[in-house]
Every structure is written in C-alpha cells, then in structure tokens.
C-alpha cells in the first residue's frame, strides 16, 4: 500500500449533508485517493489538553454537538469498526513524558459529518484526537509525530473551515457572496499555501487580512497545522481539492503528500 496523504477539509454544519455540491466534492476526494486502512481526525470541535482519543470501540457513539437542526441529524449513526490498534499506535508515537489519554467520547460533527459522505459504508476504523493547543508550532510538531501513520495506510485529517466568522454573517443563504474579510483571508491563505510559506501561515493572526473577522476564535483554522505537520515536506505546495464558499465562508480544502 502506498503512503497515504494528509487532508485539511472544511467539514461544515450537519445541513451540508443536504448540499449536493459539497457532498459531491467530498466524495470526489475519497474517490481520488487509495482507501485508507484507518483514519485519524482532529476536529475544530474538540479542544482538550492533554491529548485525548475518542472511544475506539466498534460502533462508537456520535456527539450531536449542535442545536436547532432537523431531527434527522440527531438520529444519524456512523458505526465504524473497532479502532483500538490505531489508538495504541498513536500512543506509541508520542515522546516520553507526553501521555495520551483515552476517553469514552464519541465522534463529533467535525468528524462524522464529512466521513458519512466520504466513506458512507463506515467500514474504516476511526480515531478522533483532541486538539491540545492552538499554538501552530506545537500543532505542526504533533502532525509530524503522526506522519509515520501515513506509511501504514492511515489517513490523517484536520477538520475545520478556512474562514469561520459566523457571528459576522448577514446573509445566511448557501450561495451568499463572501464578505470581504472572508474572501481576502481565503486568497491570502491560498497564496501562502501555494508558496509553501509556513512562517506566514503560523503568524496568521498578525499577517492575514480579514482578521479577526475571518476567525474570531481560531479552532477552525488551526487543524490545518496538524495536516501540514504530517506532510513529508510542509513547504511543498499542497493540492487544492475544494475551493469556493458556503454562506460566504471559504470551503477551501487541501491535500498534502
């Protein structure tokens, strides 16, 4: 089996499961890469220190960490197989003195929403890892520790959203024109990624246009650094898999080798 890539994807809210364009784009991502033996995913919706892993048991329950949506979203399941061996492998990659905690927590919507689209058969072991910090350098280091997983057929995914200024949106239609703060941040990030400018990306708070509106809190952007850290060479330009906007927020998603 060839070395798996690493992904940063925009996961969106549960209602994006009803968006055919977005769903087809995620399906195309899955179809364009080899089927992974397992998946490790870091979501914007689980920030916890020290590093903690989701329940690895088969049919891990889902976390319905949202409100106000159609009842059907609260009845969805994703019955993935046992992932104990992946949890153990992750723990073995951590340096001495940096323990990994095990929890009974299930998969949150930053994990199960895109995975339901990408791998609907739920036949791949999945482990969700908490994001223990918002420091880009530390997240890059964490991603680098996960890099050997890729050589064992494991797909590493950072799940967030390239812009996420929900509180500043005025038009909630799916085809809304992107606010300037969203489009300018997205263009800046795309340019920095294309240039392999990791230093600029890690200093996004100070350098990126559109801040802090694009990310009034940073947890939807910072999973990107786990992905970049897991890259063979973070300075090599990633492949853009999805661009465009949903409700004016950037869906930009990338693949690194």
C-alpha positions as CSV (number, residue, x, y, z in Angstrom):
1,X,0.0,0.0,0.0
2,X,1.3,3.5,-0.9
3,X,1.8,6.2,1.6
4,X,-1.5,8.0,2.4
5,X,-1.8,11.8,2.0
6,X,-3.0,14.1,4.7
7,X,-6.0,16.3,4.3
8,X,-7.4,19.6,5.7
9,X,-11.1,19.7,4.9
10,X,-14.0,22.1,5.6
11,X,-16.5,20.0,7.5
12,X,-19.4,22.4,7.7
13,X,-22.6,22.1,9.7
14,X,-24.8,19.0,9.6
15,X,-27.0,20.7,7.0
16,X,-24.2,20.4,4.5
17,X,-25.1,16.7,4.2
18,X,-28.0,18.0,2.2
19,X,-25.8,20.2,-0.1
20,X,-25.2,18.1,-3.2
21,X,-22.3,20.2,-4.5
22,X,-20.3,20.0,-1.2
23,X,-21.2,16.3,-0.8
24,X,-20.0,15.5,-4.3
25,X,-16.8,17.3,-3.7
26,X,-16.1,15.3,-0.6
27,X,-17.0,12.1,-2.5
28,X,-14.5,13.1,-5.2
29,X,-11.7,13.5,-2.6
30,X,-12.3,10.0,-1.3
31,X,-12.5,8.5,-4.8
32,X,-9.2,10.2,-5.7
33,X,-7.1,8.6,-3.0
34,X,-6.5,5.0,-2.0
35,X,-8.9,3.7,0.6
36,X,-7.3,4.1,4.0
37,X,-6.8,1.2,6.4
38,X,-7.7,3.7,9.2
39,X,-8.4,7.3,9.8
40,X,-7.1,9.7,12.5
41,X,-9.0,13.0,12.5
42,X,-8.5,16.2,14.5
43,X,-11.7,18.4,14.6
44,X,-12.2,22.0,15.5
45,X,-14.9,20.9,17.9
46,X,-12.7,19.1,20.4
47,X,-10.1,21.1,22.2
48,X,-8.7,19.3,25.2
49,X,-5.3,19.1,26.9
50,X,-3.6,16.7,27.3
51,X,-4.1,14.8,24.1
52,X,-7.1,12.6,24.4
53,X,-8.5,10.0,22.0
54,X,-12.1,9.1,21.3
55,X,-13.6,5.8,22.3
56,X,-12.0,3.2,20.0
57,X,-14.7,0.6,20.4
58,X,-16.8,-0.6,17.4
59,X,-19.9,1.5,16.8
60,X,-18.5,4.4,18.7
61,X,-21.4,6.8,19.5
62,X,-21.7,10.1,17.9
63,X,-21.6,13.5,19.6
64,X,-24.5,15.7,18.4
65,X,-22.8,18.9,19.3
66,X,-25.2,21.3,17.6
67,X,-28.7,22.6,18.1
68,X,-31.6,23.9,16.1
69,X,-31.3,21.4,13.2
70,X,-33.7,19.0,11.7
71,X,-34.4,15.9,13.9
72,X,-32.9,13.6,11.3
73,X,-29.4,14.8,12.1
74,X,-29.8,13.7,15.7
75,X,-30.8,10.2,14.6
76,X,-27.8,9.7,12.2
77,X,-25.2,7.0,13.1
78,X,-21.8,6.1,11.9
79,X,-21.0,2.5,13.0
80,X,-17.3,2.4,12.4
81,X,-15.3,-0.8,13.4
82,X,-13.0,-1.2,16.4
83,X,-10.0,1.1,16.3
84,X,-8.1,0.0,19.4
85,X,-5.0,-0.8,17.4
86,X,-4.9,2.7,16.0
87,X,-5.2,4.3,19.4
88,X,-2.3,2.1,20.6
89,X,-0.2,3.1,17.6
90,X,-0.9,6.8,18.2
91,X,0.2,6.5,21.9
92,X,3.4,4.7,20.8
93,X,4.3,7.7,18.6
94,X,4.2,10.2,21.5
95,X,7.5,11.2,23.1
96,X,8.4,10.2,26.7
97,X,6.6,12.3,29.2
98,X,3.7,13.1,26.9
99,X,0.9,10.7,27.6
100,X,-2.2,10.1,25.6
101,X,-5.5,9.8,27.5
102,X,-8.3,7.5,26.5
103,X,-11.9,8.6,26.8
104,X,-15.4,7.4,26.2
105,X,-16.2,10.3,23.9
106,X,-17.7,9.6,20.5
107,X,-17.1,11.3,17.2
108,X,-18.3,15.0,17.0
109,X,-19.8,16.5,13.9
110,X,-16.4,17.8,12.6
111,X,-15.6,14.1,12.2
112,X,-18.7,12.2,11.4
113,X,-20.4,14.7,9.0
114,X,-17.6,14.5,6.4
115,X,-16.9,10.9,7.0
116,X,-20.6,9.9,6.3
117,X,-20.1,11.4,2.9
118,X,-16.6,10.3,2.1
119,X,-16.8,6.8,3.5
120,X,-20.5,6.0,3.8
121,X,-20.0,2.3,4.5
122,X,-18.4,3.1,7.8
123,X,-16.0,0.2,7.3
124,X,-12.8,2.0,8.2
125,X,-11.6,2.3,11.9
126,X,-11.7,5.9,13.0
127,X,-10.0,7.6,16.0
128,X,-10.6,11.2,16.8
129,X,-7.8,13.1,18.5
130,X,-8.4,16.2,20.6
131,X,-6.6,19.4,19.7
132,X,-4.5,20.1,22.8
133,X,-3.4,23.6,21.9
134,X,-3.9,26.4,19.4
135,X,-0.2,27.1,19.0
136,X,0.6,26.5,15.3
137,X,4.2,25.3,16.0
138,X,3.1,22.8,18.6
139,X,0.3,21.5,16.3
140,X,2.9,21.2,13.5
141,X,5.0,19.1,15.8
142,X,2.0,16.9,16.7
143,X,1.3,16.4,13.0
144,X,4.9,15.4,12.4
145,X,4.6,12.7,15.1
146,X,1.6,11.4,13.2
147,X,3.5,11.3,9.9
148,X,4.6,7.6,10.3
149,X,0.9,6.6,10.4
150,X,0.6,7.6,6.7
151,X,3.2,5.0,5.8
152,X,0.9,2.4,7.4
153,X,-2.2,3.3,5.4
154,X,-3.7,5.7,7.9
155,X,-5.3,8.9,6.6
156,X,-4.7,11.9,8.7
157,X,-7.4,14.6,8.5
158,X,-7.5,18.1,10.0
159,X,-11.2,19.1,10.0
160,X,-12.1,22.8,10.3
161,X,-13.1,25.6,8.0
162,X,-10.9,28.1,6.1
163,X,-13.0,31.0,7.3
164,X,-15.4,30.8,10.1
165,X,-16.7,34.3,11.2
166,X,-20.3,33.1,11.7
167,X,-21.1,35.9,14.1
168,X,-20.4,38.5,11.3
169,X,-22.5,36.9,8.6
170,X,-25.5,38.9,7.4
171,X,-26.7,36.6,4.5
172,X,-27.3,33.0,5.6
173,X,-28.1,31.7,2.1
174,X,-25.9,28.9,0.9
175,X,-24.9,30.9,-2.2
176,X,-24.3,34.2,-0.4
177,X,-21.5,36.4,-1.7
178,X,-18.4,36.1,0.5
179,X,-17.8,39.1,2.8
180,X,-14.6,40.9,2.1
181,X,-13.0,39.6,5.3
182,X,-13.7,36.0,4.2
183,X,-12.5,36.4,0.5
184,X,-9.4,38.3,1.5
185,X,-8.4,35.8,4.1
186,X,-9.0,32.9,1.8
187,X,-7.0,34.5,-1.0
188,X,-4.1,35.2,1.4
189,X,-4.2,31.6,2.8
190,X,-4.3,30.2,-0.8
191,X,-1.2,32.2,-1.8
192,X,0.7,31.3,1.4
193,X,0.0,27.6,0.9
194,X,1.0,27.8,-2.8
195,X,4.2,29.4,-1.8
196,X,4.9,26.9,1.0
197,X,5.1,29.9,3.4
198,X,4.6,28.1,6.6
199,X,6.0,31.0,8.6
200,X,3.3,33.3,7.3
201,X,0.6,30.8,8.0
202,X,1.7,30.3,11.5
203,X,1.6,34.0,12.0
204,X,-1.9,34.3,10.5
205,X,-3.2,36.4,13.4
206,X,-0.8,39.2,12.7
207,X,-0.4,38.8,8.9
208,X,-3.7,37.7,7.4
209,X,-6.2,40.2,6.1
210,X,-9.7,39.8,7.4
211,X,-8.6,39.0,10.9
212,X,-10.1,38.7,13.4
213,X,-13.4,38.6,11.5
214,X,-12.4,35.5,9.5
215,X,-11.5,33.7,12.7
216,X,-12.8,35.4,15.9
217,X,-11.7,32.2,17.5
218,X,-9.1,30.1,15.8
219,X,-10.1,26.5,16.3
220,X,-11.4,26.1,12.7
221,X,-8.2,27.2,11.2
222,X,-5.6,25.5,13.4
223,X,-6.3,21.9,12.4
224,X,-4.5,23.0,9.2
225,X,-1.2,22.9,11.1
226,X,-1.7,19.2,12.1
227,X,-2.1,18.5,8.4
228,X,0.9,20.5,7.4
229,X,3.0,18.9,10.1
230,X,2.0,15.4,8.8
231,X,3.3,16.4,5.4
232,X,6.5,14.9,4.1
233,X,7.6,18.4,3.3
234,X,5.3,21.2,4.7
235,X,7.0,23.7,2.4
236,X,5.8,21.9,-0.8
237,X,2.6,23.4,-2.1
238,X,-0.5,21.3,-1.3
239,X,-3.1,20.3,-3.9
240,X,-6.3,22.3,-3.6
241,X,-9.2,19.9,-3.6
242,X,-12.2,22.2,-2.9
243,X,-12.5,26.0,-3.1
244,X,-15.4,28.3,-3.2
245,X,-17.8,29.4,-0.4
246,X,-20.8,28.3,1.5
247,X,-22.8,31.1,3.2
248,X,-19.8,33.3,2.3
249,X,-17.4,31.1,4.3
250,X,-14.4,29.5,2.5
251,X,-14.6,25.8,1.9
252,X,-11.0,25.5,0.8
253,X,-9.7,22.0,1.4
254,X,-6.3,20.7,0.6
255,X,-4.2,17.5,0.2
256,X,-0.5,17.2,1.2
257,X,1.8,14.4,0.3
